[in-house]
Amino acid sequence: MTYAGQRRPGQPWPPPRRPPNGPRGRTRHRGGCLGAFFGSARAKARAIFAAAGPGRVEDPVVTRVQLWRAALGTAATFLLISTYGMDGGWEEVFRDGVSKLFLAPVVLIVVGPVVIACFIWYAPPRHRRLLRSRLRHPLKAVGWYLGAALTVLLCLQVHSLLQEYHPLGMLSTVAPLLFLPLILWMLAFLAFASGSAARYAFNTADVHAALPAVLTVALVWTLNLVTLGDGLPNGPLTVRVAAFLGGPVSVTAVALWELWFLRTRYGVRVRG
């Protein structure tokens, strides 16, 4: 097994990462206080869910292939829906996309521990202790995600109780002024974090560079089965079957290619 930071003779190093906000790392917020408010939520989400770790290997070739697959998949979906239509119209397409954006991290949190446990069990015994020690990175990301969601629910519950038992009290009047900024920030944080959490699989690349590709395959098939093909276009049976299987099959193909790419270019192997 080879990790980031180790390479075989003649193998290139991963390309250096650029500072996230320009050469000096400065962050410029547009939109005044509102832009700074939501920009801080975005920056915090990226710092937690997209930060480089000890086991991560990033290559622009892999990123470009993933982006091209996503773009082609989106174009194919829009083409099929434009041709055959869909129950609920484009509004249903938007709702389906938003629901999957927030459902993907939840599926990862549920399915991820099983996949990670099997991955570590499959690894050679001499590497398992190191893999387990690196679990603190994804656990931190999961803790932040669940903590933000629970904070929103707790604020809403406290506000509801204050309105029910003290509708005219000072606390029920002041509480919205205190809770609303916190709730808005947490919701913005969750929105930005959901995309990064799904893309980086809760920083599981810090455990092993090949783990996100394995988790992505498990995620896309589980998500497809959970939604049972919601958002499929109308049309012949062959079109519906192709739309249902096209996404998971293409994602699986890209993930298998990514595993091959990491093995041949960087020497990243699950088993040594």
Beta strands, then each sheet from edge to edge (+ up, - down):
end
